Amino acid sequence: MIQLTVNGQPQQFEAPINVTQLVDHLALQGKRIAIERNGEIVPRSQFSQQMLAHGDQLEVVVAVGGG
């Protein structure tokens, strides 16, 4: 089991996951988002290659349009 902190909230997962799987878990697929992992931005092109590890700190920002 791994524990991640996502936007300051602890999240537990039974098995290691990658960033794409986290996005699916958070129901954010198809949205304009930015993800920071341990202080570094994860490029969208690397979401499926970035495996998350126990203790990772993540910030997920959803872009909101408007005027």
C-alpha positions as a LaTeX table, in Angstrom:
\begin{tabular}{lrrr}
\hline
Residue & $x$ (\AA) & $y$ (\AA) & $z$ (\AA) \\
\hline
Met1 & 0.00 & 0.00 & 0.00 \\
Ile2 & 1.27 & 3.47 & $-0.80$ \\
Gln3 & 0.22 & 6.76 & 0.72 \\
Leu4 & 0.25 & 10.00 & $-1.25$ \\
Thr5 & $-0.68$ & 13.51 & $-0.25$ \\
Val6 & $-2.89$ & 15.14 & $-2.90$ \\
Asn7 & $-3.65$ & 18.84 & $-2.38$ \\
Gly8 & $-2.88$ & 18.42 & 1.31 \\
Gln9 & $-5.16$ & 15.39 & 1.77 \\
Pro10 & $-3.81$ & 11.87 & 2.43 \\
Gln11 & $-4.79$ & 9.26 & $-0.15$ \\
Gln12 & $-4.03$ & 5.54 & 0.06 \\
Phe13 & $-3.72$ & 3.12 & $-2.85$ \\
Glu14 & $-3.40$ & $-0.67$ & $-2.78$ \\
Ala15 & $-0.73$ & $-0.77$ & $-5.48$ \\
Pro16 & 1.65 & 1.69 & $-7.14$ \\
Ile17 & $-0.02$ & 3.94 & $-9.70$ \\
Asn18 & 1.14 & 6.37 & $-12.33$ \\
Val19 & $-0.02$ & 9.96 & $-12.81$ \\
Thr20 & $-2.54$ & 8.98 & $-15.52$ \\
Gln21 & $-4.18$ & 6.52 & $-13.11$ \\
Leu22 & $-4.29$ & 9.20 & $-10.41$ \\
Val23 & $-6.03$ & 11.58 & $-12.84$ \\
Asp24 & $-8.59$ & 8.86 & $-13.58$ \\
His25 & $-9.07$ & 8.17 & $-9.85$ \\
Leu26 & $-9.72$ & 11.88 & $-9.24$ \\
Ala27 & $-12.19$ & 11.97 & $-12.20$ \\
Leu28 & $-10.20$ & 14.71 & $-13.92$ \\
Gln29 & $-9.66$ & 13.06 & $-17.32$ \\
Gly30 & $-10.26$ & 15.48 & $-20.19$ \\
Lys31 & $-9.84$ & 18.57 & $-17.99$ \\
Arg32 & $-7.08$ & 21.14 & $-18.25$ \\
Ile33 & $-4.88$ & 20.34 & $-15.28$ \\
Ala34 & $-1.35$ & 20.84 & $-14.03$ \\
Ile35 & 0.30 & 18.43 & $-11.61$ \\
Glu36 & 3.23 & 19.15 & $-9.37$ \\
Arg37 & 5.05 & 16.19 & $-7.81$ \\
Asn38 & 7.39 & 16.92 & $-4.91$ \\
Gly39 & 7.85 & 20.50 & $-6.10$ \\
Glu40 & 8.35 & 19.76 & $-9.80$ \\
Ile41 & 5.80 & 20.09 & $-12.60$ \\
Val42 & 5.05 & 16.79 & $-14.38$ \\
Pro43 & 4.71 & 17.34 & $-18.15$ \\
Arg44 & 1.47 & 15.91 & $-19.52$ \\
Ser45 & 3.51 & 13.85 & $-22.00$ \\
Gln46 & 5.07 & 11.99 & $-19.05$ \\
Phe47 & 1.89 & 11.25 & $-17.05$ \\
Ser48 & 1.84 & 7.57 & $-18.02$ \\
Gln49 & 5.57 & 7.08 & $-17.33$ \\
Gln50 & 5.64 & 8.80 & $-13.91$ \\
Met51 & 5.09 & 6.13 & $-11.27$ \\
Leu52 & 4.10 & 7.58 & $-7.92$ \\
Ala53 & 5.92 & 6.47 & $-4.79$ \\
His54 & 4.97 & 6.21 & $-1.12$ \\
Gly55 & 5.19 & 9.66 & 0.46 \\
Asp56 & 4.92 & 11.69 & $-2.75$ \\
Gln57 & 3.41 & 15.15 & $-2.30$ \\
Leu58 & 1.19 & 16.20 & $-5.20$ \\
Glu59 & $-0.62$ & 19.40 & $-6.03$ \\
Val60 & $-3.29$ & 19.18 & $-8.73$ \\
Val61 & $-4.55$ & 22.44 & $-10.23$ \\
Val62 & $-7.58$ & 22.54 & $-12.51$ \\
Ala63 & $-7.70$ & 25.46 & $-14.96$ \\
Val64 & $-10.96$ & 27.39 & $-14.79$ \\
Gly65 & $-12.07$ & 29.60 & $-17.67$ \\
Gly66 & $-14.10$ & 32.71 & $-17.32$ \\
Gly67 & $-13.99$ & 36.43 & $-17.52$ \\
\hline
\end{tabular}
